[in-house]
């Protein structure tokens, strides 16, 4: 994992955007797997701003949804579907045939997970996976546990996930999560990993120990050969933390 220490959130967002633009110029038909949450929002805004200036490099971009809250309507303002459509799918002009998505409230959640696994087998591997890290170290809805699940699966949501910013205004809390598994994430050709946000200091400290454990799913990124981690200074405010602008 290559860690890029950034001055602030805006620099983190811009540098992550620059990295993805470089990939798109080299491979226009990139399969992108974006994450949800506050950490990547500035990055997505930068992408949309770039699209307005140079739309042609996005015309073959395809997107696969990383996860979804289970048992809520896709139209819920706080669903991952609404999040992605509002911030990426519609602003970047992604057509329906270039968007692969979990259903948020499937009749058979296990069957839906298997369908998404098949989609990855047919269209993958993922070229670029965008990741943030939860306060408990989760990736997507791959929650800390004794064992991690490699493939798409139904996830039991942790209290940390259920107390996140997206669930606060939901009329009906989600019953479960649907998520890509660790294998799909780690088989991605490249990972852009964004570390930002309040309440993550302890998880980041554990991550930087470079000890791989299923109780901190993000630690498995140390096993991947091509991870660009952008860490904003506001998330590393403890004594002795290295900081530079490389």
C-alpha positions in Angstrom: 0.0 0.0 0.0 1.4 3.4 -1.0 0.2 6.1 1.4 -0.1 9.6 0.2 -0.4 12.0 3.1 -2.6 15.0 2.1 -2.9 18.5 3.6 -6.7 18.3 3.9 -9.8 16.7 2.5 -9.8 18.8 -0.6 -6.3 17.8 -1.5 -7.2 14.1 -0.8 -10.2 14.4 -3.1 -8.3 16.1 -5.9 -5.4 13.7 -5.9 -7.7 10.7 -5.9 -9.5 12.2 -8.9 -6.3 12.9 -10.7 -5.3 9.2 -10.2 -8.6 7.9 -11.7 -8.5 10.3 -14.6 -5.0 8.9 -15.5 -6.5 5.4 -15.5 -9.5 6.5 -17.6 -7.2 8.1 -20.2 -5.3 4.8 -20.5 -8.3 2.5 -20.3 -11.6 4.2 -21.2 -13.7 1.1 -20.6 -12.6 0.9 -17.0 -14.9 -1.0 -14.6 -15.2 1.2 -11.6 -16.5 0.0 -8.2 -17.3 3.1 -6.1 -18.0 3.2 -2.4 -20.6 5.2 -0.4 -20.3 7.7 2.5 -18.8 11.0 3.2 -15.1 10.2 2.4 -15.5 10.0 -1.4 -18.0 12.7 -1.9 -15.4 15.4 -2.7 -13.6 13.0 -5.0 -16.9 12.4 -6.9 -17.6 16.1 -7.1 -14.1 16.5 -8.7 -14.9 13.8 -11.2 -18.1 15.5 -12.2 -16.3 18.8 -12.6 -13.8 17.1 -14.9 -16.6 15.4 -16.9 -18.1 18.8 -17.6 -14.7 19.9 -19.2 -13.8 16.6 -20.8 -16.8 14.3 -21.2 -15.4 12.0 -23.9 -13.0 10.1 -21.5 -16.1 8.9 -19.5 -18.1 7.6 -22.5 -17.1 3.9 -21.9 -16.8 4.0 -18.1 -18.8 1.2 -16.5 -19.8 1.1 -12.8 -20.6 -1.7 -10.4 -22.2 -1.0 -7.1 -20.2 -2.1 -4.1 -22.9 -2.7 -1.6 -26.5 -1.8 -0.6 -28.7 -1.6 2.4 -31.0 -4.6 2.4 -34.7 -4.4 2.8 -35.2 -0.7 2.0 -36.6 0.8 -1.3 -34.1 1.8 -3.9 -35.8 5.1 -4.0 -35.1 5.8 -0.3 -33.1 9.1 -0.2 -30.5 7.3 1.9 -30.1 4.2 -0.2 -26.8 3.5 -1.9 -28.7 3.5 -5.2 -29.9 7.1 -4.7 -26.4 8.1 -3.5 -24.7 6.7 -6.6 -27.3 7.9 -9.1 -27.2 11.4 -7.6 -23.4 11.8 -7.3 -22.1 9.6 -10.2 -24.5 7.7 -12.5 -26.6 10.7 -13.7 -23.9 13.4 -13.6 -21.4 11.3 -15.6 -24.0 10.2 -18.1 -23.6 6.4 -17.3 -26.1 4.5 -19.4 -28.1 1.6 -18.0 -26.0 -1.0 -19.8 -22.9 0.4 -18.1 -24.3 0.2 -14.6 -24.4 -3.1 -12.6 -26.4 -2.8 -9.4 -27.6 -4.8 -6.4 -31.3 -4.6 -5.9 -32.0 -3.1 -2.5 -35.0 -5.2 -1.6 -34.8 -8.4 -3.6 -37.3 -11.3 -3.1 -34.4 -13.6 -2.6 -31.3 -11.9 -1.2 -29.1 -15.0 -1.6 -30.1 -15.3 -5.3 -29.3 -11.6 -5.8 -25.8 -12.1 -4.2 -25.2 -15.0 -6.6 -26.3 -12.9 -9.6 -23.8 -10.2 -8.7 -21.0 -12.7 -8.4 -21.9 -13.9 -11.9 -21.8 -10.3 -13.1 -18.3 -10.0 -11.7 -17.2 -13.2 -13.3 -18.5 -12.1 -16.7 -17.4 -8.5 -16.7 -14.6 -8.4 -14.2 -12.2 -8.2 -12.6 -12.9 -4.7 -11.3 -10.3 -2.3 -12.7 -10.5 0.3 -10.0 -12.2 -0.2 -6.6 -12.8 2.9 -4.5 -12.8 2.2 -0.8 -13.4 4.1 2.4 -13.0 2.6 5.9 -15.7 2.5 8.5 -14.9 3.5 12.1 -14.6 -0.2 12.9 -12.3 -0.9 9.9 -15.0 -2.4 7.6 -14.8 -2.3 3.8 -18.2 -2.2 2.1 -20.3 -4.3 4.4 -17.4 -6.7 5.1 -17.6 -6.3 8.9 -15.0 -7.3 11.5 -15.4 -10.9 12.3 -13.5 -14.1 13.1 -13.8 -15.0 9.4 -14.3 -12.9 6.3 -16.4 -14.0 3.3 -14.8 -14.0 -0.1 -17.8 -13.6 -2.4 -20.9 -11.5 -2.6 -23.1 -12.1 0.4 -25.8 -11.1 2.8 -24.1 -9.2 5.7 -25.2 -8.8 9.2 -24.7 -5.1 9.9 -22.7 -4.1 12.8 -23.9 -1.5 15.3 -21.3 0.9 13.8 -22.8 0.5 10.4 -26.3 1.0 11.7 -25.3 4.2 13.4 -23.7 5.7 10.3 -24.7 9.0 8.6 -26.8 7.3 5.9 -29.0 5.5 8.3 -29.9 8.4 10.6 -32.7 9.7 8.4 -34.1 6.4 7.2 -37.8 5.8 8.0 -37.2 2.1 8.3 -33.6 0.9 9.3 -32.1 -1.8 6.9 -32.5 -5.4 7.9 -29.1 -6.5 6.4 -26.5 -5.5 3.9 -25.7 -6.8 0.5 -22.0 -6.5 -0.4 -19.2 -7.6 -2.7 -16.9 -9.9 -0.8 -13.2 -9.6 0.0 -12.2 -11.7 -3.0 -13.8 -9.2 -5.5 -12.1 -6.3 -3.7 -8.7 -7.9 -3.5 -8.8 -9.1 -7.1 -9.3 -5.5 -8.3 -6.5 -4.3 -10.5 -6.1 -1.1 -8.6 -7.6 0.3 -5.3 -8.0 3.9 -4.4 -8.4 4.0 -0.6 -9.6 7.2 1.0 -9.0 7.7 4.7 -10.9 10.7 6.1 -13.6 11.5 8.7 -14.2 11.8 12.4 -14.0 8.9 14.7 -11.5 6.8 12.7 -8.3 7.7 14.4 -8.0 4.5 16.4 -8.8 2.4 13.3 -6.2 4.2 11.3 -3.6 3.7 14.0 -4.3 0.0 13.9 -4.2 -0.1 10.1 -0.8 1.6 10.0 0.6 -1.2 12.2 0.5 -3.3 9.0 -0.9 -6.3 10.9 -3.4 -8.2 8.9 -6.5 -9.4 10.8 -10.2 -10.1 10.0 -11.1 -8.0 13.0 -9.9 -5.0 10.9 -11.0 -5.9 7.3 -9.2 -2.9 5.8 -5.9 -4.4 7.0 -6.2 -6.9 4.1 -5.3 -4.1 1.7 -1.7 -4.6 2.8 -1.8 -7.8 0.8 -2.8 -6.0 -2.5 0.1 -5.0 -4.8 -1.5 -1.8 -6.1 -3.3 0.3 -3.4 -3.1 4.1 -3.5 -4.2 5.3 -0.1 -5.0 9.0 0.3 -5.0 10.1 3.9 -6.0 13.6 4.9 -4.2 15.3 7.7 -7.4 15.9 9.8 -7.5 12.1 10.3 -4.0 11.7 11.6 -3.9 14.2 14.5 -1.9 12.2 17.0 1.7 12.6 18.2 4.3 10.9 16.2 2.3 10.4 13.0 4.4 10.8 9.9 3.3 13.6 7.6 4.6 14.7 4.2 3.2 15.8 0.9 4.6 13.1 -1.3 
